[in-house]
Every structure is written in C-alpha cells, then in structure tokens.
C-alpha cells in the first residue's frame, strides 16, 4: 500500500533533479507513490549533446523519463511552450486532486527564471488539499547563474532575493543516503550536463552543495508534526 501520493511540479526537465531528487527518493523508499508533472519539454534550452540526433525537446522528454525511472516516479508532460508558461493560464487542479504532498520551486524561481515563477504561481492558484512545499536553496548558490543569464531573468527578482537561510526553512531532508540516486537523476539529463558529468551541471561545484540536505518551505495545507 502507498503511504501517500507526492507530485513534483516543475517547469522544465532537470528541475526535479537538483531541487527534489533526494526528497523524492526518500519518499519512494518510504512507500510513497511519486509523480513528476513537467510543464514544458525544455526545447528552448541549451543543447550540450556532442552529436544531436533529433530535436532537443524530444531528447529532454526522454531524459526526464530516465531521471524519473531512477526515482520510481512517473513523468507527465503538459507540453506548454518553453519560455512561455506565463502566457498560459492552466488549471493544475485536476493534476493535483489525488496528491497528499505537492513540491514545486519557490517564489524566487531558484534564480528568477520567468518559467519557474510562472509555474509556482500556477501551483499556488490550483485547488487541492495536499500539503504544498517550496524548494529552498542556500543564499548565494544561484547568484552566478543569475548574473550569467541576467537579461533573461524576471525583473522583479534581484540577485539579493535569491535563496534563504537554513533557520528559515520548515523541512530539512537528509539526502546523504540518496546521493547516488540524485547524481544519477542529474546525469540522466545528458543534453544539460557537460561530458555527462553531473558535477558539472550548471557550473562546477553547484550540485555538490545540494548532496547533503534539501530544504523545503511549508506554504499551505496540513503541517508536519515532529522531526
């Protein structure tokens, strides 16, 4: 029997890997049923494949499925346009009706990406009874990415608004037992990982900062009791 249903709602393939893969692996080990609901195929992203053999969107959809296989999760794609989620007022309520726990990115969009922010807003507008948790990250972690892609981030999100302090989060998940699973999830996104090395995802050293703990902020729904 399942201990519950957890749904991670993400804007692009690979957002599940760095943000929640350890938490999802923990939940799966404790008999939760897992789903990953992805808004786009990520077709407008970078393509680091040395020899592309087809459209990037198709490749990234397959990579998401491979990542989810490491977690024992099912993957669902909504096929909204990458870079244009904010133009689509999608009601996510039917997709979350059976959830006991919903995970998504936080109000800073990790690094201010407009698609990340739009996804979080759609989740927050949806009607469901589950506990909603936002991913939170250490201050400064995403600052270099924010600076590199500055002209593409939302104007309302400055670099000083990124991240949070450990004392301000509600849930800290020890993901050290699931490091290998998390790294495998990151590595599954081959089009986004230089030379297939998960420790070079986004920038060298980035993922290492997320292999001990994952942080989550309680937004609404039933709160947790105890540790």
N, C-alpha and C positions, 0 to 999 in steps of 0.2 A: 504494500500500500504506500502511496505517496504521502510524504509528510506535509506537502503543500505544493503550490504552483508558483514559480518565480518567473517573471518576464523582464528581460533587459531590453529597453527600448533605446536604439542607437541611430544616429543619423547616417553613418557610413560603415561599410565593412572595415574592420580593425578596431573600431571604437570599443567593442566588447573586450578586446584582448588586454589593452593596457588599463582600462578602467575597472573592470569587474571580474576578470577571468578567475582570479584566485577565490573570490567570494562565491562565484557560480560553482567552481569546483568543490568548495566546502559544502555548499548546499546540496550538490549532487551526491556527495559522499554521505550526507545525512538524509537521503531518500527523497529529496525534493525533485519534482518534475521541472525541467528547465526549457524555456523558450527564449529565443533572441529575435526580436522584431526590428528589422532594419528598414529605415525609411527610403534609402536610395541604394543604387549599385556602386556608387563612388566612381562613376565613369569620367568625371571631370578632374580626378586627382592625378598625381604624378604616376608615371609608369617606370619602374626600375627593372622591369624584366629585361634581361640581356638580349633575348630573341623573342619578341612578342609574336604569338601565334594566333591572335584573334583580338577582338575588341576588349578594351580594358574592363568595361562594365561586366562582361561575361566572366572574365578572369576573376574579378573581385567577388562576384557572387559565388563562384566555386571555392574561392579562398575562405569566404565566410562559412560555407558548409563544412570545409575541412577543419576550421577552427572550432566550430560547434561540435564536430564529431569528437574532438579531444575532451569536450566537456560533457558529452552525453546529452547535448541540447539539440532541439530542433530549430531550424532557421526559417524565418519568414521574411520575404521582401515585399515592400509596398510599391516599389518602382516609381517613386517620385523623382523629379529631376535633380541631379546633384547640383548644388548651388542655388536651388530654387524652392526649398522646402517652405520658406516663409510665404510664398505665393499660393500655397495650397492649404485651405482650412479643412484639414482632415479630422474627422471624429474618430479618435482611437478607442472610444469606449467599448465597442464590440470586441476589439482585440484584447482587452484587459478585463473583461467581465468575469473570467474564471480565476483571475490572479489572486494570490494571497500576499504577494510581495512584488513590487514594481521597482526596478532600478533604472535610472537614467542619469545623464550628465547634469551638472549643477548650473546655477544661474550665471556663472562666469563663462559657460560654454567651454570649459577647460582652458582654452586660450582665446576666447572671444570669437570663435568661428560662427558666422551667421546661421549656418545649418544646425549647429549644435544648440544655439539659443532657441531657434525655431522649434526644434524637436522637444526641448524641455518645456516650452510654452504649450505645445500640443498635449503633452502628457499631463501637465498641470490642469488643462481645461477639460480633460476627459473625465467621465463619470465612472468611478469604480470604488469599491470598498476596501481595497487592499492597502497595506502599508506602502507608502511611497518614500524611497530613499534616493538622495542625490549623491553621486560620486564627488568626493573632495580630494584635493591634491595639496601637497606641501607648497608653501609660498616660494616663489622663485623658480619652481620646476619648469613651468611653461614659458617663463619670460623670454628665453632665447628664441623659441618658436614664434611667439607673439611679435618679436622685433623683426624676425626674418620675413614674415608674411604680413607685416603691419598694414599694408594698404588693402588687405583682404579681410581684416577683422572688423567686427562691428564697432562703430564709432563710440558707442556708449561704454565699451569695455576697455579701460586703460590697463596698462601693464601692472599698476599697483593694485588693481582689483582682482588679480588672479590668485587663486589659492587661498588656503586658510591655515590656521594653527591647529595642532593636534588637540589642544584642550577644547576647541570649539566644535569638534565633531561628536556625533552621538554614538556611532558604532565603529569600532576598530576591529578589523578581522585579521587574525594572524594567518597569513597565507604562505608562510615558510614551508609547510608540508606540501604545498601545491606549486612550488616554484617551477618544477619541470613542466607541469601542465600549462602554466601561464606562458612560459617561454615557447612551448610548442604552439600555443594559440597565436602568439605574435609571429612566429616563424611561418605559420600557415599562410600569412598574407605576403606571399613572395613578391608581389608587384610593389610592395611598400617597404621591403626590407633589403638594404644593400647586401649583395652577395649571400643572401639567405641567412644572415647573422642577426638573430633577434635583438642582440645587444647593440645593434646599430640602428634600430628603429627610431625614427625621428632625428635623433642625434646620439652619438656615443655616450653611454652612461645614463641616458634617460630612463630606460626600463629598469636598470639596477636599483634606482631609488624607489621602485614600486614592487619589489620582490619580497619584502618582509611583512608589510602591512598594506591593507586597503582601507580607506576611510570613507564613511558614509554619514550623511546628514539626514535626520528624520524630518520629513516635510509634512506629512499628514497620514491619517489612518492610525490603527492601533499601534501603540508604542511597545517597546520591548521591556520585559522585566528581568532583573538580574543581569549577570555578566553577558 
